[in-house]
Amino acid sequence: MLAVGGQYLSSGGLLLQATRSKQGVVALLGSDYGGIVTSDRHSAYNWLADERRQLCWSHLQRDFQALVDRGRVGGDRAPAAGPIQADVHALASGT
């Protein structure tokens, strides 16, 4: 792993910051970043416009499972989730 000014570059091309602050994210991406960032819900990413931010699928999956576990989805609500679930499975499998 190569370290330069608090930024860490792994051999796989993953660039990491030593801090999770907004300033660290801006320093890493730049204030005018035009791509899409996949992240958790950490407040350091709140400055990104909604269309520039994709919440991590693993975090969303845990949220959905927590809703099921708490009994907040299922029963008569389950049929509405069918098409969404099929889309998510298709995305995950690459089909």
N, C-alpha and C positions, 0 to 999 in steps of 0.2 A: 504494500500500500504506500503510495506517495503522498506526503503531506506538504502543502504549500499554503502559508498564511492562514492556517486554521481550516483549510479545506482539504479533504482527503479523497484521493482518486484510487479506486480499487483496480485490479487488473481487468475486471469485467467491464470497466467504464462507468461504474456507479460513483457519482460525486457526492460526498457527504460533508456536512458542516459540523463543527465542534459545538455549535449552539443551535437551539430550535427557536430562536427569537425571530420576530419579523425582520429585524435588521439582517440577521443571518440569511434568511430566505431571499431578501432583496439583493444582498451582496452576491448570493449564489446565482440568482436568475436574472437580475437586473430589474429596474423599476418599470421598464416598458416591455417585459417578456410577452411574447405573442403566442406561445404554445399553450398546451393543456397540462396542468399539474395534477397528478394523482396523489392524494394525500388523505390523512386522517382528518379529524375535525379540530386539530390544534389551532388556536387563535392566531398563530403566526401566519396562517394562510388566508385569513379573512380579508385581506386587502385585495386579493385576486377577485376579478369579476366572476360571477357564477358560471358564465360560459367558458371560463378558463380553468375551471376546477372540477375535477372528477373525484368523488369520494371513493376511497378504497373499497373494492368489492368484498374483501374479507370482513371489513368493518360492517358493511351493510348486511352481509349474510348473518353476522352475529346479532345485529339489531333485529332482523326479521325473526331469527330463531328465538330471541328473547321475547318478542311479541307472542309467538306461538306458545312458548313455555308459560307465559303469564295468562294465557287464555284470551288474549285480545284479538286473535284471528282464528279462523277455523269455523267449523259448523256451516251456517248459511252464508258466511263470508268467503269460504274457501273457493267456490267456483269462479269468483272474480279474479282470483290470483292465478288461475290456470294459464291464461295466455302470457302473462308476465313471466311466470315460472318457466314456460317453454322457451321464451326468448332468452332468458338468462342462461338456461342449460345449453341452448344453441350457441350463444356467445362463448360460454366457457369451453365447449367442445370444439369450437372453431368451425362449426358447420353453418 
